[in-house]
Amino acid sequence: MIIGFALLQNVKGNAQAVAPAQVMQYLQSKINIYFINDPNTNSLTIRNIPTQTISSNTDGVLFGRGGNNAMTQSARLLLSLFKDRTQRPGDGRLQDFVYQLIKLRDKPIDIIFLNDQLNSIDPAYMTQYGFLDTFRVGHNLHVWPTTVMPNDPNMAGTILIGEKVLRGFNELKQSKFILLDLISSVAIADYRQMHHFWNFYNVISRGDTLRYTFSIMDSRQKTNQGICNAVRYAYDQEERNAAFRWFSEKQSLVKWIPVPRDAQSNPIMPAQYWLYDEMQADDLLGRGRNLAIPPFSASMGQNYRQTHFNGGGPATFNPEIHKYAGRDEVILGLLGEAAMRFLTVPQYYVALKYDNNRFFSAEPQNRLALLIENLCLSNLNGRTLRDLRANPPAEKKYLLGIALFDFFSNYGSGGEGRELNRWMLGGTISQELIDAYLTIRPQLMTATAAASSQGVRAQEEAIKTTLQIN
C-alpha cells in the first residue's frame, strides 16, 4: 500500500498521513458533481457526473463528446481532484487539502459546473439559480464562482462555477486555487461570491480580453477570506511568498484608486467596500470609532478604495492606519499559515471547531476575535483561564494567535500594551489571555525587531522561539 504524504511538506508533527485510498473514498462520498450544459432555459437539465466515473476515466472526456462540450478546463480540474495520485493528472496534494477541509464539518458538498463557454449567461434566466454572481467579457455575462448556503442542514453547501473564469486564468494551477478557495469557504460555513484575489490581463478565445484588478474586499468578510488565503498559502509556496513580499512593501497596503461609477456617476459598490467607511465608519469590532486621526479626509475617503498587490500608493502613512492592518485578509492568511506550520494543520482546524463549532455559527463580522481566542483556548493543555495567573504553561503556544496578530499589525497599539484588546480585537478577547500575553510582549517585540533584516519568515520564527513552541 502506498501511504499518503503529510498534508503539508516541511510542517512538523503534521498528524499521521491518511492512506490515499481512504482519502479518495472520502472525497467520492462527500462531493457531488453536477453539470448544466445549457444554463439559458427554464427547463434545466442537470446531469450528475458520478465521482467514481471521474476516477476511472481514461480519455479525459467528462462533459460529453465533441471536446467536452468546451468544458476542457473544468474537466482537467476534476481529473486532478479525483484521479489516483500515481496517475496524471491526479494531484495528491490537492486531494489531501480538500479532504482535510471537508472533514472540518464532515458534510457533503454539491459542485455545479455551468457551461458559460459555448453561450454566455442570459440575465432572463438568472433568478432560477438563486444567489449567482457574474462577470463581463465584452458585453457578455459569465458565471463568477459563488458558494450558496444549503437548504438541507445535513449538507455543507453548494458551489457554482463556470468554464469561462477557469479559462481566463489559463493555468490549471490557478483553477486549483479557485477550487480550494471555494471549498474552504463552504467548509467554514462562508457563503458569498468568491473574493477577487488576483490581478490579471489575459487575452482568451475569439480575441476576448479580461482586464481585472481583483482586490475589493467586503470588510465584514475579511476573516473568512483570511482563512481561505491561509489554506492557499499553505498549499502553494509561491502564493505564500507573494504575500510575504506584499507585507514587506508597506507602501502597497493602500493605493488610491477612483471608485468605479455608473453612467450617472453613482458609486457601483456598497459603502462597506470603501476605504473611508472601512477604516472609520463601519465600526467593525468596535474599532472604527476609535480612529482619532483619520489618515484622509471624508471627501477623499469616499472616492477611493483599498487594493492589494499593486505598486504605488502613498509613501508614508499616518501611524493610526497600522491599528487596522491586522484586519486585512492577506495578513490574516499569513497568520493562519504560520499557525498551521507552528501548531500543525490539525490543531489549526481544531481551533476553528473549538467550543462546539461556535466559529461556524457566528456572523462573519464577529469571527476575527473568535478565531484568535480559539487559537488560544484550544492550546491550553487542559488548563482554564483561571489557571493562567497561578500556573501558566511553560510552552506559550496558546499565545501564538495573539502574538502573530499583534506582529502583523505592526504592534499597532504602540507602547500602550493594555490597549491591545480594545484597539485590535474590539475588547472581545478574554482579559486573562491579554494579561498573559502582555508579560511576554516586550520580548516578542525585541525578537522580531532583531530579525527584521532577515525577512518576515525569520520574524515568524523569532515569535515561535520566544513562545518556546517545540
C-alpha positions, 0 to 999 in steps of 0.5 A: 500500500502506498501511504499518503504524504503529510498534508503539508511538506516541511510542517512538523508533527503534521498528524499521521498521513491518511492512506490515499485510498481512504482519502479518495473514498472520502472525497467520492462520498462527500462531493457531488458533481453536477453539470448544466450544459445549457444554463439559458432555459427554464427547463434545466437539465442537470446531469450528475457526473458520478465521482467514481466515473471521474476516477476511472476515466481514461480519455479525459472526456467528462462533459460529453463528446465533441471536446467536452462540450468546451468544458476542457478546463473544468474537466482537467480540474476534476481529473486532478481532484479525483484521479489516483495520485500515481496517475496524471493528472491526479494531484495528491496534494490537492486531494489531501487539502480538500479532504482535510477541509471537508472533514472540518464539518464532515458534510457533503458538498454539491459542485455545479459546473455551468457551461458559460463557454459555448453561450454566455449567461442570459440575465432572463434566466438568472433568478432560477439559480438563486444567489449567482454572481457574474462577470463581463467579457465584452458585453457578455455575462459569465458565471463568477464562482459563488458558494450558496448556503444549503437548504438541507442542514445535513449538507455543507453547501453548494458551489457554482462555477463556470468554464469561462473564469477557469479559462481566463486564468489559463493555468490549471494551477490557478483553477486549483486555487479557485477550487480550494478557495471555494471549498474552504469557504463552504467548509467554514460555513462562508457563503458569498461570491468568491473574493477577487484575489488576483490581478490579471490581463489575459487575452482568451478565445475569439480575441476576448480580453479580461482586464481585472484588478481583483482586490475589493474586499467586503470588510465584514468578510475579511476573516473568512477570506483570511482563512481561505488565503491561509489554506492557499498559502499553505498549499502553494509556496509561491502564493505564500511568498507573494504575500510575504513580499506584499507585507514587506512593501508597506507602501502597497497596503493602500493605493488610491484608486477612483471608485468605479461609477455608473453612467450617472456617476453613482458609486457601483459598490456598497459603502462597506467596500470603501476605504473611508467607511472601512477604516472609520465608519463601519465600526467593525469590532468596535474599532472604527470609532476609535480612529482619532486621526483619520489618515484622509479626509471624508471627501477623499475617503469616499472616492477611493478604495483599498487594493492589494498587490499593486505598486504605488500608493502613498509613501508614508502613512499616518501611524493610526492606519497600522491599528487596522492592518491586522484586519486585512485578509492577506495578513490574516492568511499569513497568520493562519499559515504560520499557525498551521506550520507552528501548531500543525494543520490539525490543531489549526482546524481544531481551533476553528471547531473549538467550543462546539463549532461556535466559529461556524455559527457566528456572523462573519463580522464577529469571527476575527476575535473568535478565531484568535481566542480559539487559537488560544483556548484550544492550546491550553493543555487542559488548563482554564483561564483561571489557571493562567495567573497561578500556573501558566504553561511553560510552552506559550503556544496558546499565545501564538494567535495573539502574538502573530496578530499583534506582529502583523499589525505592526504592534499597532497599539504602540507602547500602550500594551493594555490597549491591545484588546480594545484597539485590535480585537474590539475588547472581545478577547478574554482579559486573562489571555491579554494579561498573559500575553502582555508579560511576554510582549516586550520580548516578542517585540525585541525578537522580531525587531532583531530579525527584521533584516532577515525577512518576515519568515525569520520574524515568524520564527523569532515569535515561535522561539520566544513562545518556546513552541517545540 
